[in-house]
Amino acid sequence: MKEKTSLQAHLHPVDQQKRQLKEKGLVVLDNVTQMPAYNENLIQKYVIVALNHEGYVRGEYDMQNIEFNAREVSVIYPDHIIMARESSHDYRATLVVISRDFYEEIQHRSIRKYKLEYLKKPHFHLTDEQYEGIVHIIETIKAISKIPGQQGKEALITAIEVFAQMLDFYRFEGKTPKTGTSSGEKLFYKFYDAVVEHYQDSHEVKYYANLMNLSPKYFANVIKNETGTSATDWIAKFLIVKGRSLLKQRDLSIQQVSEALGFPEQSSFSRYFKQHTGITPSGYRKK
């Protein structure tokens, strides 16, 4: 079986639907057969619920190895780092893509009870009956998304809430997860959310420890023990992936990229970028 592993030269279906995502807040994409890119870290922009019909995708999610197989569903939240290494030749999925603004509006109506469980492990297997149920609710969401005006929007929010409840029930069979979420895991996700919100303010571990009202040493030890990666490296990982994404936008100067990432001077950003990638920002842009 051949695998897809090369960078794509054309737009991924998600990128082709940016206008509809902005206008409607949601788009359903059928028969998706490739990832946006391969062997390249990306910071996810949207909430994506992916139903994998056939084949597999292998890669990383927040620096942990994952494999997404047939008859599995995956829930990916914004701002987390994903990388596809390969997908099988027969990979085929349906994606429900929700914009950040629309997701936040939905959140005001219904709090996601098990979000941390999905962050720890975004995908789970479906029985045949569950698979058919997910196929049908996605078709319903797709039809409702075509209804115009406020009435259509309200119906769409209701459908998404039902969809989310189905996913929770199928995953946990109506029961609270046996393992739950440890205090260390909760601290890590609070830290990660803080980096997403404050990376322009500080790149120092001490800053984030203070936000959590913890000593820097204790805070750093918990993050390292919980994830196997230091808090400093998590901050750097986010900054570099974000920086690479911004550097691809040719209308931004390197100085503007530096400022967007919270570096006081272009020279300090260049040193930081080269330290972690082995190449300068200008060299990366040319490459």
C-alpha positions in Angstrom: 0.0 0.0 0.0 1.4 3.3 -1.0 1.6 6.2 1.5 1.3 9.9 1.0 4.2 11.7 2.5 5.1 14.7 0.4 4.1 18.4 0.8 1.0 19.3 -1.1 1.4 21.8 -3.9 -2.3 22.8 -3.9 -4.8 24.1 -1.4 -6.3 21.7 1.1 -10.1 21.6 1.0 -10.2 23.4 4.4 -8.3 26.3 2.9 -10.6 26.4 -0.1 -13.6 27.0 2.2 -12.3 29.9 4.2 -15.0 32.2 2.9 -17.8 29.9 3.9 -16.2 29.3 7.3 -16.2 33.0 7.8 -19.8 33.5 6.7 -21.4 30.4 8.1 -19.0 29.4 10.9 -19.0 25.8 9.8 -18.4 23.7 6.7 -18.7 19.9 6.1 -16.1 18.4 3.8 -16.7 15.0 2.3 -14.1 12.6 0.7 -11.0 14.3 2.1 -8.1 12.1 1.0 -5.0 14.0 2.2 -3.6 16.2 5.0 -2.8 19.9 4.6 0.9 19.1 4.6 3.2 16.2 5.6 6.3 16.2 7.9 5.5 19.8 8.9 4.3 21.1 12.2 1.1 23.1 12.0 -0.9 25.0 14.6 -4.5 24.1 14.1 -6.8 27.1 13.5 -10.2 25.5 13.8 -12.2 22.9 15.7 -12.2 19.9 13.5 -14.3 16.7 14.0 -12.9 14.1 11.6 -14.7 10.9 10.8 -12.2 8.4 9.2 -14.0 6.1 6.8 -11.0 4.2 5.3 -7.2 4.0 5.7 -5.1 5.7 8.3 -3.1 8.8 9.2 0.1 8.6 11.3 1.7 11.6 12.9 2.0 13.7 16.1 -0.4 15.7 18.2 1.2 17.9 20.8 4.5 16.0 20.3 2.8 12.6 21.0 2.7 9.9 18.4 -0.9 9.2 17.1 -2.4 6.8 14.5 -5.9 7.6 13.2 -7.6 4.5 11.7 -10.7 3.5 9.9 -14.0 3.8 11.7 -12.5 6.2 14.2 -13.6 9.8 15.0 -11.2 12.5 16.1 -11.9 15.9 17.8 -9.1 18.4 17.3 -9.2 21.8 19.1 -7.6 25.0 17.9 -4.0 26.1 18.7 -2.6 22.6 19.2 0.3 21.4 17.2 -0.3 18.7 14.7 1.9 17.0 12.2 1.0 14.3 9.6 3.9 12.0 8.7 2.0 9.8 6.3 -1.5 8.7 5.2 -2.4 5.5 3.4 -3.3 5.5 -0.2 -7.0 4.7 0.6 -7.3 7.3 3.3 -10.8 8.9 3.2 -12.5 11.1 5.8 -15.3 13.6 6.4 -14.4 16.7 8.2 -16.8 19.0 10.2 -14.8 22.2 10.5 -16.0 24.9 12.9 -14.5 28.4 13.0 -13.1 29.8 16.3 -15.7 32.5 16.6 -18.6 30.1 16.0 -17.2 27.6 18.5 -16.9 30.3 21.1 -20.5 31.2 20.5 -21.5 27.6 20.9 -19.4 27.4 24.1 -21.6 30.1 25.7 -24.6 27.7 25.3 -23.0 24.5 26.4 -19.8 23.7 28.3 -17.8 20.8 27.0 -17.6 18.4 30.0 -14.9 16.1 28.6 -12.6 18.5 26.7 -9.5 17.4 28.6 -10.1 13.8 27.7 -10.2 14.7 24.0 -7.0 16.8 24.4 -5.2 13.8 25.9 -6.4 11.4 23.2 -8.3 13.1 20.4 -9.6 9.9 18.6 -11.6 6.8 19.5 -13.0 3.8 17.7 -16.7 3.5 16.8 -18.9 0.4 16.6 -20.7 -0.2 13.3 -23.9 1.2 14.9 -22.1 4.2 16.2 -20.4 4.8 12.9 -23.8 4.9 11.1 -25.1 7.3 13.7 -22.2 9.7 13.2 -22.6 9.5 9.4 -26.3 10.5 9.8 -25.8 13.4 12.2 -23.1 14.8 10.0 -25.5 14.6 7.0 -28.1 16.5 9.1 -25.6 19.2 10.0 -24.6 19.6 6.4 -28.2 20.1 5.4 -28.9 22.5 8.2 -25.8 24.5 7.3 -27.6 25.5 4.1 -30.5 27.2 5.9 -30.0 30.9 5.7 -30.4 33.6 8.4 -30.7 33.5 12.2 -33.1 30.6 12.1 -30.6 28.4 10.3 -27.9 29.5 12.7 -29.9 28.5 15.8 -30.8 25.2 14.2 -27.1 24.6 13.4 -26.1 25.3 17.0 -28.7 22.9 18.3 -27.5 20.2 15.8 -23.9 20.7 16.9 -24.8 20.3 20.6 -26.6 17.0 19.8 -23.5 15.9 17.8 -21.2 16.7 20.8 -23.5 14.8 23.2 -23.5 11.8 20.8 -19.7 11.8 20.7 -19.4 12.0 24.5 -21.9 9.1 24.9 -20.2 6.9 22.3 -16.8 7.5 23.7 -17.7 7.1 27.4 -20.9 5.0 27.0 -22.7 7.5 29.3 -20.2 7.0 32.1 -17.6 9.3 33.6 -14.1 8.3 32.3 -12.5 5.8 34.6 -9.1 7.4 34.4 -10.1 11.0 34.7 -7.6 13.8 34.4 -4.7 14.1 36.8 -3.7 17.4 38.4 -0.5 17.4 36.4 -2.4 17.0 33.1 -4.7 19.9 34.1 -1.8 22.1 34.9 -0.2 21.3 31.6 -3.3 22.3 29.6 -3.6 25.4 31.7 0.0 26.2 30.8 -0.5 25.5 27.1 -3.6 27.7 27.0 -1.6 30.4 28.8 1.2 30.2 26.2 -1.4 30.6 23.4 -2.8 33.7 25.1 0.4 35.3 26.3 3.3 34.3 24.0 3.6 37.9 22.9 4.0 39.0 26.5 6.7 36.6 27.7 8.8 33.6 26.6 10.0 32.9 30.2 8.9 29.9 32.3 8.9 32.1 35.4 6.1 34.3 33.8 3.8 31.3 33.3 4.6 29.8 36.8 3.6 33.1 38.3 0.3 33.0 36.3 -0.4 29.6 38.0 0.7 30.9 41.4 3.5 28.3 41.6 7.2 28.4 42.1 9.1 28.2 38.8 11.0 25.1 40.0 7.9 23.2 41.0 6.0 24.3 37.9 8.9 23.3 35.6 9.2 19.9 37.3 5.5 19.1 36.9 5.5 20.0 33.2 8.6 17.9 32.6 7.3 14.9 34.5 3.9 15.0 32.9 4.9 15.4 29.3 8.6 14.4 29.1 9.3 17.8 27.6 10.5 20.9 29.5 8.3 24.0 29.8 11.0 26.0 28.0 10.9 23.5 25.0 7.1 23.7 24.9 7.2 27.5 24.6 9.9 27.3 22.0 8.0 24.7 20.0 4.9 26.9 19.9 7.0 30.0 18.9 8.9 28.3 16.2 5.8 26.7 14.6 4.0 30.0 14.8 7.0 31.8 13.4 7.3 29.5 10.4 3.6 30.0 9.6 4.1 33.8 9.8 7.2 33.7 7.7 5.3 32.0 4.9 3.1 35.2 4.7 5.2 37.2 2.2 3.4 40.4 2.9 4.9 40.4 6.5 8.4 41.7 7.0 10.7 39.7 9.3 10.5 42.7 11.7 6.7 42.4 11.7 7.0 38.7 12.4 9.4 39.4 15.3 6.9 41.9 16.8 4.0 39.5 16.3 5.9 36.8 18.3 6.8 39.2 21.1 10.5 39.7 20.4 11.7 43.3 21.1 14.1 43.3 18.2 14.5 41.5 14.9 18.0 40.4 15.9 16.8 38.7 19.0 14.1 36.8 17.0 16.7 35.8 14.4 19.1 34.4 17.1 16.2 32.5 18.8 14.9 31.1 15.5 18.4 30.0 14.4 19.1 28.4 17.8 16.1 26.2 17.5 16.0 25.5 13.8 19.6 25.8 12.6 18.6 28.5 10.0 17.9 32.2 10.1 14.3 33.5 9.4 15.5 35.0 6.1 17.2 31.7 5.2 14.0 29.8 6.0 11.9 32.2 4.0 14.2 31.8 0.9 14.2 28.1 1.4 
